[in-house]
Amino acid sequence: MPVPVPRQRDTPATESGQAVLHTAAPPASIGAGVAQATPQTTALTLLVIEDDPAGGLTVPEILDADGHRIRLRTARNLTEAERLLTPDVHCILLDLSLPGSAGGSGSATGTRVSGGAVTTATLDQQLAVLHQVLRLAPRHAVLVLTDEDDAERAAEAVRVGAQDFLFRDELDGRLLSRAIRYAVERKRADIAQYKLAESKLRAQENARLERGLLPTPLLDGSDLRFAARYRPGRSRALLGGDFYDTVRTPDGTVHAMIGDVCGHGPDEAALGVELRIAWRALTLAGLCGDDLLATLQEVLEVERPCEEIFATLCTVDIAPDGRRAGLCLAGHPAPLISRPGRRAQLLPYENSGPALGLLPRARWPRRQVELGGTWSLMLYTDGLIEGRIGEGRERLGQDGMVEMINRHLDRGLSGEGLLEASVTEARRLNGGELTDDVAVVLLSRAEG
């Protein structure tokens, strides 16, 4: 089945069934399994699939306007095409009259003469062959070749997944060369668009999942005000290894917690969620203090991916009258308290226990703290205090954080505004985004 492409000069064969041709157009690789483009001149390869037993589709040397050439390979069936479909092939030209292995019935038929024999294929059979080619080469540009009176199947082929169609009687070298280059570019654009849509969908799904894993405070019936800020250290993540939660039990006690799993990856984030959920369940079941932390350590030891993983934790249980609290620290920085007319300061806590997961059968003493009538209590992770100050190696630290909080309090900031200003200033002092996860929780009470 020769295609009427004018032969310009004899082309020396470099391999069986292949003529060496080049193009000046430099499209980059359209995906895995496709040859990467060179910066100057890219060799495009066309694989022709047709079944003429007389020797293959006659496509002589194809030159573009600049005189560059395209490499050709010819396969007479899909088995041979699969063998010739090496990574350097960029485009496939499929004769839709190729007999298909799949059966089927259809109202439209295509008829061609091949080696003196007349063969007829239904539209379904022809498209079945195209489907096989698309499955065989999902990341390659595909052109289909058909007769001018078969516009229906040509259009259907494009709807199925081909990049374009060519009519056999109108084909010439210039048209084929341009169609190949356009098909490669269109396939590359399609793949890029698909990847973008897939990436957006995955990001949306991850965002919904991670947002659903962040806690919803249970404070119904309490006169305490709650605010929180959360900033994961991982790029484009919503959830890190830091975790926090706040719940009110039926006796009126408000329990708050903040913690930090060492590390910054998705495994640490997942472990943080497990510890938070376990803490909430154990707290609602009536555990607190040392009993609660000992049980959480058992959960950590079972769920952590390796024995080197540990977690710091700070728990506070505020009495129903709001004037005092019990405090437990497991290797975690002490909370900060501010009261009207007084400078904000860290809660004294000299006898804290180790981080969870470091020592078997560890103990975590609970200390009673007097809060007063009106106060704000800030729990935080070390991501807030470990940012650097300027270009040196000095870090903000707890003392620097206390000074920063007092400056914001002097400006009259409170609640969400206080937390937002504090995280923003820590980033500014660091000279950019903080590399560690940051979680900050603020509980406030106004008497009277």
C-alpha positions as CSV (number, residue, x, y, z in Angstrom):
1,M,0.0,0.0,0.0
2,P,2.4,2.8,-1.1
3,V,1.7,6.3,0.1
4,P,2.2,8.9,-2.7
5,V,5.1,10.8,-1.1
6,P,7.6,12.1,-3.7
7,R,11.0,10.5,-3.3
8,Q,13.7,13.2,-3.2
9,R,16.8,11.1,-3.2
10,D,18.0,7.6,-2.1
11,T,18.3,7.2,1.6
12,P,21.0,4.9,3.0
13,A,19.5,2.4,5.4
14,T,21.1,2.2,8.9
15,E,19.2,-0.8,10.1
16,S,16.6,-3.2,8.7
17,G,13.4,-1.3,7.8
18,Q,14.8,2.1,8.9
19,A,15.9,5.2,7.1
20,V,17.8,7.9,9.0
21,L,16.1,11.3,9.0
22,H,16.3,14.3,11.3
23,T,14.3,17.4,12.2
24,A,15.3,20.8,13.3
25,A,12.4,21.1,15.7
26,P,13.7,20.4,19.3
27,P,10.7,19.0,21.3
28,A,11.8,17.6,24.6
29,S,11.0,14.1,25.7
30,I,7.3,13.6,26.0
31,G,7.6,11.2,28.9
32,A,9.2,8.0,30.1
33,G,10.2,5.7,27.3
34,V,10.7,8.6,24.8
35,A,14.1,9.8,23.9
36,Q,15.3,13.1,25.5
37,A,15.7,16.0,23.1
38,T,19.2,17.5,22.6
39,P,19.6,21.2,22.9
40,Q,20.4,21.8,19.2
41,T,19.1,19.1,16.8
42,T,16.7,16.4,17.9
43,A,16.4,13.1,15.9
44,L,12.7,12.2,15.7
45,T,11.8,8.6,15.0
46,L,8.5,7.5,13.3
47,L,7.3,4.0,13.7
48,V,4.9,3.0,10.8
49,I,2.5,0.1,11.5
50,E,0.9,-1.3,8.3
51,D,0.5,-4.8,6.8
52,D,1.4,-4.5,3.2
53,P,3.2,-7.9,2.5
54,A,4.9,-6.3,-0.5
55,G,7.5,-4.7,1.7
56,G,6.0,-2.1,3.9
57,L,4.6,1.4,3.6
58,T,6.7,3.3,1.1
59,V,7.7,6.5,2.9
60,P,10.8,7.9,1.3
61,E,12.9,10.6,2.8
62,I,10.9,13.3,4.5
63,L,12.4,16.7,4.8
64,D,11.2,19.8,6.6
65,A,11.6,23.3,5.4
66,D,15.2,23.4,6.8
67,G,16.2,20.2,5.1
68,H,16.4,18.1,8.2
69,R,15.2,14.5,8.2
70,I,13.1,12.1,10.3
71,R,14.1,8.4,11.1
72,L,11.6,5.7,9.9
73,R,10.8,2.2,11.1
74,T,8.2,-0.1,9.7
75,A,6.3,-2.9,11.4
76,R,3.7,-5.1,9.7
77,N,1.9,-6.2,12.8
78,L,1.6,-5.3,16.5
79,T,4.0,-8.0,17.6
80,E,6.7,-6.5,15.4
81,A,5.7,-3.0,16.4
82,E,6.2,-3.9,20.1
83,R,9.7,-5.1,19.3
84,L,10.6,-2.0,17.4
85,L,9.1,0.4,19.9
86,T,12.3,1.3,21.6
87,P,12.8,4.4,23.8
88,D,13.9,6.6,20.9
89,V,10.6,6.3,19.0
90,H,8.6,9.6,19.3
91,C,5.6,9.0,17.0
92,I,3.6,6.1,15.5
93,L,1.8,6.2,12.2
94,L,-1.0,3.5,12.3
95,D,-2.8,2.3,9.2
96,L,-6.4,2.0,10.4
97,S,-7.0,-0.8,7.8
98,L,-4.6,-3.0,9.7
99,P,-6.5,-6.2,10.4
100,G,-7.3,-6.5,14.2
101,S,-7.1,-9.5,16.4
102,A,-10.2,-8.4,18.3
103,G,-13.6,-9.2,16.9
104,G,-16.6,-7.0,17.1
105,S,-19.5,-5.7,15.0
106,G,-20.1,-2.3,13.7
107,S,-22.1,-0.5,11.1
108,A,-19.2,1.2,9.4
109,T,-16.6,-0.8,7.4
110,G,-13.3,0.0,5.8
111,T,-12.1,-1.8,2.7
112,R,-8.6,-1.8,1.2
113,V,-6.6,-3.8,-1.3
114,S,-3.5,-5.4,0.0
115,G,-1.3,-7.6,-2.2
116,G,-4.2,-8.2,-4.6
117,A,-6.6,-9.3,-1.9
118,V,-9.6,-7.3,-0.6
119,T,-9.9,-7.1,3.2
120,T,-12.7,-5.6,5.0
121,A,-12.7,-4.5,8.7
122,T,-15.5,-3.1,10.8
123,L,-15.1,0.2,12.5
124,D,-15.0,-1.6,15.9
125,Q,-12.2,-3.8,14.7
126,Q,-10.2,-0.9,13.4
127,L,-10.6,1.0,16.6
128,A,-9.7,-2.2,18.5
129,V,-6.3,-2.1,16.8
130,L,-5.9,1.6,17.8
131,H,-6.8,0.7,21.4
132,Q,-4.1,-1.9,21.4
133,V,-1.5,0.5,20.0
134,L,-2.5,3.1,22.7
135,R,-2.1,0.5,25.4
136,L,1.2,-0.6,23.9
137,A,2.5,3.0,23.7
138,P,0.6,5.2,26.2
139,R,3.2,8.0,26.2
140,H,3.8,8.2,22.4
141,A,2.2,10.4,19.8
142,V,-0.1,8.4,17.5
143,L,-1.2,9.4,14.0
144,V,-3.8,7.3,12.1
145,L,-3.9,6.9,8.3
146,T,-7.2,6.3,6.6
147,D,-9.1,6.9,3.3
148,E,-10.7,10.3,2.6
149,D,-14.2,8.8,2.5
150,D,-13.7,7.4,6.1
151,A,-14.0,10.7,7.9
152,E,-16.2,9.0,10.5
153,R,-13.6,6.6,11.7
154,A,-10.8,9.2,11.4
155,A,-12.7,11.5,13.8
156,E,-13.5,8.6,16.1
157,A,-9.9,7.7,16.2
158,V,-9.0,11.1,17.5
159,R,-11.7,10.9,20.1
160,V,-10.3,7.5,21.2
161,G,-6.9,9.0,21.8
162,A,-4.9,9.5,18.5
163,Q,-3.3,13.0,18.2
164,D,-4.4,13.5,14.5
165,F,-5.5,11.7,11.3
166,L,-4.1,11.8,7.8
167,F,-6.0,10.9,4.6
168,R,-4.0,8.5,2.4
169,D,-4.8,10.2,-0.9
170,E,-3.8,13.7,0.3
171,L,-0.6,12.8,2.0
172,D,2.7,14.2,0.9
173,G,6.1,14.5,2.5
174,R,5.7,18.1,3.8
175,L,2.3,17.3,5.3
176,L,3.5,14.1,7.0
177,S,6.6,15.9,8.4
178,R,4.5,18.7,9.9
179,A,1.9,16.2,11.2
180,I,4.6,14.2,13.0
181,R,6.1,17.3,14.7
182,Y,2.6,18.7,15.7
183,A,1.6,15.3,17.0
184,V,4.7,15.0,19.2
185,E,4.1,18.5,20.6
186,R,0.4,17.8,21.1
187,K,1.1,14.6,23.0
188,R,3.7,16.3,25.2
189,A,1.1,19.0,26.0
190,D,-1.5,16.4,26.7
191,I,0.8,14.5,29.1
192,A,1.8,17.8,30.8
193,Q,-1.9,18.7,31.2
194,Y,-2.7,15.3,32.6
195,K,0.1,15.4,35.1
196,L,-0.9,18.9,36.2
197,A,-4.5,17.8,36.7
198,E,-3.4,14.6,38.5
199,S,-1.1,16.7,40.7
200,K,-3.9,19.1,41.6
201,L,-6.3,16.3,42.3
202,R,-3.7,14.5,44.5
203,A,-3.0,17.8,46.3
204,Q,-6.7,18.4,46.9
205,E,-7.1,14.9,48.2
206,N,-4.1,15.2,50.5
207,A,-5.3,18.6,51.7
208,R,-8.7,17.1,52.6
209,L,-7.1,14.2,54.3
210,E,-4.6,16.2,56.3
211,R,-7.2,18.9,57.2
212,G,-9.5,16.1,58.5
213,L,-6.7,14.8,60.7
214,L,-6.2,18.2,62.4
215,P,-8.1,18.4,65.7
216,T,-11.4,20.1,66.4
217,P,-11.3,21.3,70.0
218,L,-14.1,20.0,72.3
219,L,-14.8,22.9,74.6
220,D,-18.6,23.1,74.7
221,G,-19.7,24.5,78.1
222,S,-16.3,26.0,78.9
223,D,-15.6,29.7,79.4
224,L,-12.0,29.3,78.0
225,R,-11.1,30.8,74.7
226,F,-9.0,28.7,72.3
227,A,-6.6,29.7,69.5
228,A,-4.0,27.7,67.5
229,R,-1.5,28.1,64.8
230,Y,0.0,25.2,62.9
231,R,2.8,25.4,60.3
232,P,4.4,22.1,59.0
233,G,8.1,22.2,58.1
234,R,7.6,19.9,55.0
235,S,7.2,21.7,51.8
236,R,3.5,21.8,50.5
237,A,2.3,19.7,53.5
238,L,-0.5,20.5,55.8
239,L,0.5,18.1,58.5
240,G,3.8,17.5,60.2
241,G,5.1,15.7,63.2
242,D,3.8,18.3,65.7
243,F,0.3,17.6,67.1
244,Y,-2.1,19.2,69.6
245,D,-5.6,18.8,71.0
246,T,-8.0,20.2,73.6
247,V,-11.1,18.5,75.1
248,R,-13.4,19.1,78.0
249,T,-14.5,16.1,80.1
250,P,-17.9,15.8,81.7
251,D,-16.6,16.9,85.1
252,G,-15.8,20.4,83.6
253,T,-12.0,19.9,83.4
254,V,-10.3,21.2,80.3
255,H,-7.4,19.1,79.0
256,A,-4.9,20.4,76.6
257,M,-1.9,18.8,75.0
258,I,0.8,19.6,72.5
259,G,3.5,17.2,71.3
260,D,6.3,16.8,68.8
261,V,7.5,13.5,67.1
262,C,11.2,13.7,66.1
263,G,11.6,14.0,62.4
264,H,9.7,15.7,59.6
265,G,8.5,13.1,57.2
266,P,5.0,11.6,56.5
267,D,5.7,8.7,58.9
268,E,6.3,11.1,61.7
269,A,3.2,13.0,60.8
270,A,1.1,9.8,60.8
271,L,2.6,8.8,64.2
272,G,1.7,12.3,65.6
273,V,-1.9,11.8,64.5
274,E,-2.0,8.4,66.2
275,L,-0.7,9.8,69.4
276,R,-3.2,12.7,69.3
277,I,-6.1,10.4,68.8
278,A,-4.9,8.0,71.5
279,W,-4.5,10.9,73.9
280,R,-8.1,12.1,73.2
281,A,-9.5,8.6,73.7
282,L,-7.5,8.0,76.9
283,T,-8.4,11.5,78.3
284,L,-12.1,11.0,77.6
285,A,-11.8,7.6,79.3
286,G,-10.6,9.3,82.5
287,L,-6.8,8.9,82.4
288,C,-4.5,11.8,83.1
289,G,-0.9,12.6,84.3
290,D,1.5,9.7,84.6
291,D,-1.0,7.0,83.8
292,L,-1.9,8.7,80.5
293,L,1.7,9.3,79.5
294,A,2.7,5.7,80.3
295,T,0.0,4.4,78.1
296,L,0.9,6.8,75.3
297,Q,4.5,5.5,75.5
298,E,3.2,2.0,74.9
299,V,1.3,3.2,71.9
300,L,4.4,5.0,70.6
301,E,6.6,1.9,71.1
302,V,4.1,-0.2,69.1
303,E,3.4,2.3,66.2
304,R,6.8,3.9,65.6
305,P,8.7,2.7,62.5
306,C,12.0,2.3,64.3
307,E,13.3,2.4,67.9
308,E,15.1,5.7,67.4
309,I,11.8,7.6,67.1
310,F,10.6,9.5,70.2
311,A,8.1,12.2,71.0
312,T,8.0,15.1,73.4
313,L,4.7,16.0,75.1
314,C,3.2,18.7,77.3
315,T,-0.2,18.1,79.0
316,V,-2.3,20.5,81.0
317,D,-5.5,19.8,82.8
318,I,-7.3,22.9,83.9
319,A,-9.7,22.7,86.9
320,P,-13.4,23.4,86.3
321,D,-13.0,26.7,88.2
322,G,-10.2,27.7,85.8
323,R,-7.9,28.9,88.5
324,R,-5.4,26.1,88.7
325,A,-4.0,23.3,86.5
326,G,-2.0,20.1,86.6
327,L,1.1,20.1,84.4
328,C,3.1,17.2,83.0
329,L,6.1,17.5,80.7
330,A,7.7,14.7,78.8
331,G,10.9,16.2,77.5
332,H,8.9,19.2,76.2
333,P,9.4,23.0,76.7
334,A,7.4,24.5,79.6
335,P,4.3,26.6,78.7
336,L,4.3,30.3,78.9
337,I,1.7,32.2,81.1
338,S,0.7,35.8,80.9
339,R,-1.5,37.7,83.4
340,P,-2.8,41.3,83.5
341,G,-0.2,43.8,84.9
342,R,2.6,41.2,84.8
343,R,5.2,40.2,82.3
344,A,4.7,36.9,80.6
345,Q,6.9,34.1,81.9
346,L,7.5,30.4,81.6
347,L,5.8,28.2,84.1
348,P,8.4,26.8,86.6
349,Y,9.0,23.1,86.1
350,E,12.2,21.5,87.3
351,N,11.1,17.9,87.6
352,S,10.0,16.9,84.1
353,G,10.1,13.4,82.8
354,P,11.9,12.0,79.7
355,A,10.5,12.1,76.2
356,L,8.1,9.3,75.3
357,G,10.0,6.3,73.8
358,L,13.4,7.0,75.4
359,L,13.3,5.1,78.7
360,P,11.2,2.0,79.5
361,R,9.0,2.3,82.6
362,A,9.7,6.0,82.9
363,R,7.6,8.2,85.2
364,W,6.2,11.7,84.6
365,P,5.3,13.6,87.8
366,R,2.3,16.0,87.7
367,R,2.8,19.4,89.1
368,Q,0.0,21.7,90.4
369,V,0.1,25.2,89.0
370,E,-1.8,28.3,90.2
371,L,-3.2,30.3,87.3
372,G,-5.3,33.0,88.9
373,G,-8.5,34.5,87.6
374,T,-7.5,36.1,84.3
375,W,-4.7,34.5,82.3
376,S,-3.5,33.2,78.9
377,L,-1.5,30.0,78.7
378,M,0.6,29.3,75.6
379,L,1.7,25.8,74.7
380,Y,4.2,25.5,71.8
381,T,6.6,23.2,70.1
382,D,10.4,23.8,69.7
383,G,10.0,24.8,66.1
384,L,9.0,28.2,67.3
385,I,12.1,28.7,69.4
386,E,14.8,26.9,67.3
387,G,14.7,29.4,64.4
388,R,17.9,31.4,64.0
389,I,18.3,35.1,64.7
390,G,19.8,36.9,61.7
391,E,22.7,35.3,59.8
392,G,24.5,33.9,62.8
393,R,24.1,30.5,64.5
394,E,22.2,32.0,67.5
395,R,18.7,30.8,68.0
396,L,15.7,32.5,69.3
397,G,15.4,30.2,72.3
398,Q,12.9,30.4,75.1
399,D,14.2,33.6,76.5
400,G,13.9,35.3,73.1
401,M,10.4,33.9,72.7
402,V,9.4,35.4,76.0
403,E,10.7,38.8,75.1
404,M,8.9,38.6,71.7
405,I,5.6,37.6,73.3
406,N,5.9,40.5,75.8
407,R,6.5,43.0,73.0
408,H,3.3,41.8,71.2
409,L,1.3,41.9,74.5
410,D,2.5,45.5,75.0
411,R,1.0,46.3,71.6
412,G,-2.4,44.9,72.9
413,L,-2.3,41.7,70.8
414,S,-4.2,38.6,72.1
415,G,-5.7,35.4,70.8
416,E,-5.3,34.7,67.1
417,G,-3.5,38.0,66.5
418,L,-0.9,37.2,69.1
419,L,-0.1,33.8,67.7
420,E,0.0,35.0,64.1
421,A,2.3,37.9,65.0
422,S,4.6,35.6,67.0
423,V,5.0,33.0,64.2
424,T,5.5,35.7,61.6
425,E,8.2,37.4,63.6
426,A,10.0,34.1,64.3
427,R,10.1,33.5,60.5
428,R,11.4,37.1,59.9
429,L,14.1,36.7,62.5
430,N,15.1,33.4,60.9
431,G,15.5,35.1,57.6
432,G,12.9,32.9,55.9
433,E,10.6,29.9,56.4
434,L,11.2,27.9,59.6
435,T,12.5,24.4,58.8
436,D,10.9,22.6,61.7
437,D,7.2,22.1,62.3
438,V,5.6,24.8,64.4
439,A,2.5,24.3,66.6
440,V,1.2,26.9,69.1
441,V,-1.9,26.7,71.2
442,L,-3.3,29.5,73.3
443,L,-5.9,29.0,76.1
444,S,-7.3,32.2,77.7
445,R,-9.7,33.0,80.6
446,A,-11.1,36.3,81.6
447,E,-12.7,36.3,85.1
448,G,-15.7,38.3,85.9
